[in-house]
């Protein structure tokens, strides 16, 4: 539960900077490594038969990885031709660290590993679809697996849905220990009005 909250927290708080948020989404959605992130160009972000995907390159290894629609949209928005990200590994780690919960700090690789662990825990099959994703194999079946099991693809790690946002904010108040509505709103990049409404709903449910 704590690792999943941390991933959601990093995803939410990184919205303060769209390019940094795009990089973090790329790690969470595709399990991209720092080298794959650094090599990504605008032409590597594509739509294949209605499925959004990225071409990720690391040394001689190339893999095509599905991405969720929102990550695709954000990547397109921050792309200006050529390389999308000009960050060094040290800068990537610093970005992830900046958006981590204060008492549980992540870097690019540990964030990636946390997502891998959660996806592996979601595998109720003998077949290892996470390995297929990492190796760029079995694309169509990997797409099905991610659509069914990856919280980024279902929207559970975003805050667009009110029930999802309520669950996240309730856990935020417990795990971060902050209950001031304005501070929560500023931290997770939501309006004060929305957070206030959600917190009132949480309070009224608890008091029943």
C-alpha positions as CSV (number, residue, x, y, z in Angstrom):
1,X,0.0,0.0,0.0
2,X,2.8,2.5,0.9
3,X,4.7,1.9,-2.3
4,X,1.6,2.4,-4.4
5,X,0.8,5.6,-2.5
6,X,4.3,6.8,-3.1
7,X,4.1,6.3,-6.8
8,X,0.7,8.1,-6.9
9,X,2.2,10.9,-4.8
10,X,5.2,11.4,-7.1
11,X,2.9,11.3,-10.1
12,X,0.6,13.9,-8.6
13,X,3.1,16.3,-7.1
14,X,5.3,16.3,-10.3
15,X,2.5,18.1,-12.1
16,X,4.1,21.4,-10.9
17,X,6.4,21.1,-13.9
18,X,5.0,19.5,-17.1
19,X,8.3,18.3,-18.6
20,X,9.4,16.7,-15.3
21,X,6.0,15.2,-15.0
22,X,6.3,13.8,-18.5
23,X,9.6,12.1,-17.5
24,X,8.1,10.6,-14.4
25,X,5.0,9.4,-16.3
26,X,7.3,7.7,-18.8
27,X,9.0,5.8,-16.1
28,X,5.8,4.7,-14.5
29,X,3.9,3.9,-17.7
30,X,6.7,2.1,-19.6
31,X,9.3,1.2,-17.0
32,X,11.8,3.3,-18.9
33,X,15.4,3.4,-17.8
34,X,17.4,6.6,-17.6
35,X,19.2,5.7,-20.8
36,X,15.9,5.0,-22.6
37,X,14.5,8.3,-21.3
38,X,17.6,10.2,-22.5
39,X,17.4,8.7,-26.0
40,X,13.7,9.4,-26.6
41,X,12.8,11.6,-29.5
42,X,9.5,13.1,-30.8
43,X,9.4,10.6,-33.6
44,X,9.7,7.7,-31.1
45,X,6.2,8.6,-29.7
46,X,3.6,7.1,-31.9
47,X,0.2,5.5,-32.4
48,X,0.2,2.0,-33.7
49,X,-3.2,0.8,-34.8
50,X,-4.9,2.9,-32.2
51,X,-2.5,1.9,-29.5
52,X,-0.2,4.6,-28.1
53,X,3.5,3.5,-27.8
54,X,7.1,4.6,-27.6
55,X,10.2,3.3,-29.1
56,X,12.8,3.0,-26.3
57,X,16.5,2.6,-27.1
58,X,19.3,1.5,-24.8
59,X,22.6,0.7,-26.4
60,X,21.8,-1.8,-29.2
61,X,18.5,-2.8,-27.5
62,X,15.3,-1.4,-28.9
63,X,11.8,-2.1,-27.5
64,X,8.4,-0.8,-28.4
65,X,6.4,-0.2,-25.2
66,X,2.7,0.7,-24.9
67,X,1.9,3.9,-23.0
68,X,-1.3,5.1,-21.5
69,X,-3.2,7.9,-23.4
70,X,-2.6,10.6,-20.8
71,X,1.2,10.0,-20.9
72,X,1.1,10.1,-24.7
73,X,-0.7,13.4,-24.6
74,X,1.8,14.9,-22.1
75,X,4.8,13.6,-24.1
76,X,3.4,15.2,-27.3
77,X,2.8,18.5,-25.4
78,X,6.4,18.7,-24.2
79,X,8.0,17.5,-27.5
80,X,9.7,20.1,-29.7
81,X,11.5,17.9,-32.1
82,X,14.7,16.0,-31.5
83,X,15.4,14.7,-28.0
84,X,12.5,15.2,-25.6
85,X,14.6,15.1,-22.5
86,X,18.1,16.5,-22.0
87,X,18.5,15.3,-18.4
88,X,21.6,13.5,-17.1
89,X,21.1,10.5,-14.8
90,X,21.9,12.7,-11.9
91,X,19.3,15.2,-12.9
92,X,16.7,12.5,-13.4
93,X,17.4,11.2,-9.9
94,X,17.1,14.7,-8.5
95,X,13.8,15.3,-10.2
96,X,12.3,12.0,-8.8
97,X,13.8,12.8,-5.4
98,X,12.2,16.3,-5.4
99,X,8.7,14.9,-5.8
100,X,9.1,12.0,-3.4
101,X,7.5,11.9,0.1
102,X,9.9,13.5,2.6
103,X,10.5,10.3,4.5
104,X,10.6,7.9,1.6
105,X,13.0,9.2,-1.1
106,X,13.1,7.6,-4.6
107,X,15.4,8.0,-7.6
108,X,14.7,7.0,-11.2
109,X,15.6,3.4,-10.8
110,X,13.9,2.8,-7.4
111,X,10.7,4.4,-8.8
112,X,10.9,2.0,-11.8
113,X,11.6,-1.0,-9.5
114,X,8.6,-0.1,-7.3
115,X,6.3,-0.1,-10.4
116,X,7.8,-3.4,-11.6
117,X,7.1,-5.0,-8.2
118,X,3.4,-3.8,-8.2
119,X,2.9,-5.0,-11.8
120,X,4.5,-8.4,-11.0
121,X,2.2,-8.7,-7.9
122,X,-0.8,-8.1,-10.3
123,X,0.2,-11.1,-12.5
124,X,-2.2,-13.9,-11.8
125,X,-0.8,-15.9,-14.7
126,X,2.1,-18.2,-15.3
127,X,3.2,-16.0,-18.1
128,X,5.5,-13.1,-17.2
129,X,4.1,-10.1,-19.1
130,X,6.3,-7.7,-17.2
131,X,9.4,-9.5,-18.7
132,X,7.8,-9.2,-22.1
133,X,7.3,-5.5,-21.6
134,X,11.0,-5.0,-20.5
135,X,12.2,-7.1,-23.5
136,X,9.9,-5.5,-26.1
137,X,8.2,-8.8,-26.9
138,X,4.6,-10.0,-27.3
139,X,3.3,-6.5,-27.9
140,X,-0.4,-7.2,-28.3
141,X,-0.7,-9.4,-25.2
142,X,1.4,-6.9,-23.2
143,X,-1.2,-4.2,-24.3
144,X,-4.0,-6.3,-22.9
145,X,-2.1,-7.0,-19.7
146,X,-1.4,-3.3,-19.1
147,X,-5.0,-2.2,-19.9
148,X,-6.2,-4.7,-17.4
149,X,-3.6,-4.5,-14.7
150,X,-1.6,-1.2,-14.9
151,X,-3.1,1.5,-12.7
152,X,-1.7,4.2,-14.9
153,X,-3.7,2.8,-17.9
154,X,-6.9,2.5,-15.9
155,X,-6.6,6.1,-14.5
156,X,-6.2,4.9,-10.9
157,X,-2.8,6.6,-10.5
158,X,-4.2,9.9,-11.7
159,X,-6.7,12.1,-9.9
160,X,-9.3,12.8,-12.6
161,X,-12.0,10.6,-11.1
162,X,-13.5,11.9,-7.8
163,X,-13.5,8.5,-6.1
164,X,-9.9,7.9,-7.0
165,X,-9.0,11.4,-5.8
166,X,-10.8,10.8,-2.5
167,X,-9.0,7.6,-1.9
168,X,-5.6,9.3,-2.6
169,X,-6.3,12.3,-0.4
170,X,-7.5,10.2,2.5
171,X,-4.2,8.2,2.3
172,X,-2.3,11.4,1.9
173,X,-3.7,12.7,5.2
174,X,-2.8,9.5,6.9
175,X,0.7,8.9,5.4
176,X,1.9,12.5,4.9
177,X,0.2,13.7,8.1
178,X,-1.0,17.0,6.5
179,X,-4.7,18.0,7.0
180,X,-4.5,21.7,5.9
181,X,-6.6,21.9,2.7
182,X,-4.6,24.7,1.1
183,X,-1.3,22.9,1.7
184,X,-2.6,19.6,0.3
185,X,-4.1,21.4,-2.8
186,X,-0.8,23.2,-3.4
187,X,1.3,20.0,-3.0
188,X,-0.8,17.8,-5.3
189,X,-1.6,20.5,-7.9
190,X,-5.4,20.6,-7.3
191,X,-7.7,23.4,-6.7
192,X,-8.5,24.3,-3.1
193,X,-12.2,24.1,-3.8
194,X,-11.9,20.5,-5.1
195,X,-9.7,19.3,-2.2
196,X,-12.0,21.0,0.3
197,X,-15.0,19.3,-1.1
198,X,-13.3,15.9,-1.1
199,X,-12.0,16.3,2.5
200,X,-15.5,17.2,3.6
201,X,-16.8,14.0,2.0
202,X,-14.1,12.0,3.7
203,X,-15.0,13.6,7.1
204,X,-18.7,13.0,6.7
205,X,-18.1,9.4,5.8
206,X,-15.8,8.8,8.7
207,X,-18.3,10.4,11.2
208,X,-21.3,8.2,10.1
